[in-house]
C-alpha cells in the first residue's frame, strides 16, 4: 500500500469515526482531549526480513532522538455508561550513527561503518467503545474494545543506499480505564489499550494525576508507555517508548 493510499485510508477512518461520534453527541457528553509532551526512546530492535535480515537496534546501535509528541481524541459518553472515542496519535522517531557490521535490511546491504539515518514511524488511529460500570465509592472503572489502524514504517538510508519497510494493518485491543477520586477536583487515572497474541503484542498505558479546575475542564499530568511489536518471517521489530505527558480535556 502506497503512502497516498495509507493517508486516504486513515482519513476515511477518521471521517467515519467523527460522523459516528457527532451522530450521538446531541444525546451525550462530548469531550475534546489534547495531549503533548516528550517521548523518549527505549529499546527498538529491528530485523527485516524477520528470518534473513540483520538484527540491529535503532536506539542502541544508532542514536535515537527524543522529541515532542502530540495526540488528539474526540470522545462522548451516552447515558453515563457508553463511551465512544476516536484517537489520532502520530509518531516518528529519527536515529543516526554507524554500525561496525554490515546490515541487511529489506533486501539492501549497508556496509559496516556506513553513516546511517534511520526513521521509525508508528502512526495510530483508534476507534474505541467502553462500558462504564457504576462507581464503587471513589473508584470508577470501565472496559471495552479498541479497533486500531497501525500505519508503521522503518526506513534506513546511508552511503547512497535506501530501503523502507511499511506496514498498515488492523489491530484489535482491549480498552480499560480506572480512576480513584482523592477529592472532587483531584484523582488518579490508569487507562490504556493492550493485547498479546502469538503474532505479537501491543500496550499503550497511561498513569496520571487529574485536576479539574471546573466542571468542564480537566488537566492531566502523567507517564505513558507504548510497547510491543511482532516476530514473524516478514518482520521482527519490538520497541518501547516512554512519554512524559500533559493533557487537557474540555467538555463541550
C-alpha positions as CSV (number, residue, x, y, z in Angstrom):
1,X,0.0,0.0,0.0
2,X,1.4,3.4,-1.0
3,X,1.7,6.3,1.4
4,X,-1.1,8.1,-0.5
5,X,-3.4,5.0,0.0
6,X,-2.4,4.9,3.7
7,X,-3.3,8.5,4.1
8,X,-6.6,8.0,2.3
9,X,-7.4,5.0,4.5
10,X,-6.6,6.9,7.6
11,X,-8.7,9.9,6.5
12,X,-11.6,7.6,5.8
13,X,-11.3,6.0,9.2
14,X,-11.2,9.4,10.9
15,X,-14.2,10.7,8.9
16,X,-16.3,7.7,9.8
17,X,-15.4,7.9,13.5
18,X,-16.2,11.7,13.6
19,X,-19.6,11.1,12.0
20,X,-20.4,8.3,14.4
21,X,-19.5,10.4,17.4
22,X,-21.2,13.5,16.0
23,X,-24.4,11.5,15.5
24,X,-24.7,10.8,19.1
25,X,-23.2,13.9,20.6
26,X,-26.5,15.7,20.9
27,X,-27.7,13.0,23.3
28,X,-24.5,12.6,25.3
29,X,-21.5,14.4,26.8
30,X,-19.0,15.4,24.1
31,X,-15.3,16.0,25.0
32,X,-12.2,17.0,23.1
33,X,-8.8,15.9,24.6
34,X,-5.4,17.2,23.5
35,X,-2.1,15.8,24.8
36,X,1.5,16.7,24.3
37,X,4.9,16.3,26.0
38,X,8.2,14.5,25.4
39,X,8.7,11.0,24.1
40,X,11.9,9.1,25.0
41,X,13.0,6.0,23.0
42,X,13.7,2.8,24.9
43,X,14.7,-0.3,23.0
44,X,13.9,-0.6,19.3
45,X,15.1,-3.8,17.9
46,X,14.8,-4.5,14.2
47,X,15.4,-7.4,11.8
48,X,13.8,-7.2,8.4
49,X,13.0,-9.6,6.8
50,X,12.3,-11.4,10.1
51,X,14.1,-14.6,9.1
52,X,17.1,-13.4,6.9
53,X,17.8,-9.7,7.9
54,X,20.4,-8.4,10.3
55,X,19.2,-7.7,13.8
56,X,20.2,-4.2,15.0
57,X,18.8,-1.5,17.3
58,X,17.6,1.9,16.2
59,X,18.1,3.2,19.8
60,X,21.4,1.4,20.9
61,X,23.4,0.8,17.7
62,X,22.2,4.2,16.5
63,X,21.4,7.3,18.4
64,X,17.6,7.8,18.6
65,X,16.4,11.3,19.3
66,X,13.8,12.3,22.0
67,X,11.1,14.6,20.6
68,X,7.9,16.5,21.3
69,X,4.7,14.5,20.6
70,X,1.0,15.3,20.4
71,X,-2.2,13.3,20.3
72,X,-5.9,14.3,19.8
73,X,-9.0,12.5,21.0
74,X,-12.7,13.1,20.5
75,X,-15.0,11.3,22.9
76,X,-18.6,11.2,24.1
77,X,-20.4,9.3,26.8
78,X,-24.1,8.3,26.3
79,X,-26.3,7.7,29.2
80,X,-23.4,7.8,31.6
81,X,-22.4,4.3,30.7
82,X,-21.4,4.0,27.0
83,X,-18.3,5.9,25.9
84,X,-17.1,6.1,22.3
85,X,-13.8,7.8,21.4
86,X,-11.7,8.5,18.3
87,X,-7.9,8.9,18.7
88,X,-5.3,10.2,16.3
89,X,-1.7,9.6,17.5
90,X,1.1,10.3,15.0
91,X,4.7,9.4,15.9
92,X,8.0,9.5,14.1
93,X,11.4,8.9,15.8
94,X,14.7,9.7,14.0
95,X,18.0,8.0,14.6
96,X,21.5,8.3,13.2
97,X,25.0,6.8,13.6
98,X,27.1,3.9,12.2
99,X,27.4,0.2,13.0
100,X,30.6,-1.8,12.9
101,X,28.9,-4.7,11.0
102,X,27.1,-4.9,7.6
103,X,23.4,-4.6,7.9
104,X,21.0,-6.4,5.6
105,X,17.7,-4.5,5.7
106,X,14.7,-5.2,3.4
107,X,16.9,-6.6,0.6
108,X,19.6,-3.9,0.8
109,X,23.1,-4.5,2.4
110,X,24.6,-1.4,4.1
111,X,28.4,-1.9,4.5
112,X,29.9,-1.8,8.0
113,X,30.8,1.7,9.1
114,X,28.3,3.4,6.8
115,X,26.8,6.7,8.2
116,X,23.2,5.8,8.6
117,X,19.9,7.7,9.1
118,X,17.0,5.7,10.4
119,X,13.4,6.6,10.9
120,X,10.7,4.8,12.9
121,X,7.1,5.8,12.2
122,X,4.2,4.4,14.2
123,X,1.0,6.4,13.5
124,X,-2.1,5.1,15.3
125,X,-5.8,5.7,14.5
126,X,-8.2,4.1,17.1
127,X,-11.9,3.9,17.5
128,X,-13.0,2.7,21.0
129,X,-16.1,1.6,22.7
130,X,-16.0,1.3,26.6
131,X,-18.7,0.4,29.0
132,X,-18.5,2.4,32.2
133,X,-19.6,0.4,35.3
134,X,-21.4,2.1,38.3
135,X,-18.8,3.7,40.5
136,X,-17.9,2.0,43.8
137,X,-17.2,4.7,46.3
138,X,-14.2,6.7,45.0
139,X,-13.4,4.1,42.3
140,X,-14.7,4.5,38.7
141,X,-13.9,1.9,36.0
142,X,-14.8,0.6,32.6
143,X,-13.7,-1.9,30.0
144,X,-14.2,-2.1,26.3
145,X,-12.8,-2.7,22.8
146,X,-10.5,-0.7,20.5
147,X,-10.1,-1.1,16.8
148,X,-6.7,0.3,15.8
149,X,-5.3,1.0,12.4
150,X,-1.5,0.8,12.6
151,X,0.4,2.8,10.0
152,X,4.0,1.8,10.6
153,X,7.3,2.2,8.7
154,X,11.0,1.6,9.3
155,X,13.4,3.4,6.9
156,X,17.2,3.2,6.7
157,X,19.4,5.4,4.5
158,X,23.2,5.8,4.1
159,X,26.0,5.6,1.6
160,X,23.7,6.3,-1.3
161,X,21.5,3.4,-0.4
162,X,17.9,3.5,0.9
163,X,15.4,0.9,2.0
164,X,12.0,1.0,3.7
165,X,9.6,-1.4,5.2
166,X,6.0,-0.3,5.6
167,X,3.1,-2.0,7.3
168,X,-0.6,-1.0,7.6
169,X,-2.9,-3.2,9.5
170,X,-5.9,-3.6,11.8
171,X,-5.2,-4.5,15.4
172,X,-7.9,-5.4,18.0
173,X,-7.1,-4.3,21.5
174,X,-8.8,-4.4,25.0
175,X,-9.5,-1.0,26.4
176,X,-9.6,-0.2,30.1
177,X,-10.0,2.8,32.4
178,X,-9.8,3.1,36.2
179,X,-9.8,6.3,38.3
180,X,-9.7,6.9,42.0
181,X,-11.0,10.2,43.3
182,X,-9.0,11.8,46.2
183,X,-11.4,14.7,46.2
184,X,-14.0,16.4,44.0
185,X,-11.1,18.0,42.0
186,X,-8.2,15.6,42.2
187,X,-8.0,12.0,41.1
188,X,-5.6,9.3,39.8
189,X,-6.0,7.6,36.4
190,X,-4.9,4.3,34.9
191,X,-6.0,3.7,31.3
192,X,-4.9,2.1,28.2
193,X,-5.2,-0.3,25.2
194,X,-3.4,-3.7,25.3
195,X,-3.5,-7.2,23.9
196,X,-0.9,-10.0,23.5
197,X,-1.1,-12.9,20.9
198,X,1.3,-15.4,19.4
199,X,1.9,-13.0,16.5
200,X,3.0,-10.1,18.7
201,X,1.8,-7.7,21.4
202,X,0.8,-4.1,21.9
203,X,0.4,-2.0,25.0
204,X,-0.3,1.7,25.4
205,X,-0.8,2.5,29.0
206,X,-1.1,5.8,31.0
207,X,-0.8,6.6,34.7
208,X,-1.7,10.2,35.5
209,X,-3.0,12.7,38.0
210,X,-6.2,14.6,37.0
211,X,-7.1,18.0,38.3
212,X,-10.5,19.6,37.4
213,X,-10.4,23.4,37.8
214,X,-14.1,23.5,36.7
215,X,-16.8,21.0,35.8
216,X,-16.0,21.4,32.1
217,X,-12.1,21.3,32.1
218,X,-9.8,18.6,33.3
219,X,-6.0,18.9,33.3
220,X,-3.8,15.7,33.2
221,X,-0.1,15.2,34.1
222,X,1.3,11.7,33.8
223,X,3.6,9.0,32.4
224,X,2.7,6.8,29.3
225,X,4.5,3.8,27.8
226,X,4.0,2.4,24.4
227,X,5.4,-1.1,23.9
228,X,5.0,-4.0,21.5
229,X,5.9,-5.5,18.2
230,X,5.8,-8.6,16.0
231,X,8.1,-11.6,15.3
232,X,7.4,-13.4,12.0
233,X,9.1,-14.2,8.7
234,X,8.3,-10.8,7.3
235,X,9.4,-8.6,10.2
236,X,11.0,-8.6,13.6
237,X,10.5,-5.4,15.5
238,X,9.9,-4.7,19.2
239,X,10.0,-1.2,20.6
240,X,9.5,0.6,23.9
241,X,8.7,4.3,24.1
242,X,8.4,6.4,27.3
243,X,6.3,9.5,27.4
244,X,6.1,12.4,29.9
245,X,2.8,14.0,29.1
246,X,0.4,16.8,29.9
247,X,-3.1,17.0,28.6
248,X,-6.3,18.9,28.8
249,X,-9.9,17.6,28.3
250,X,-12.8,20.0,27.6
251,X,-16.5,19.1,27.7
252,X,-18.5,20.9,25.1
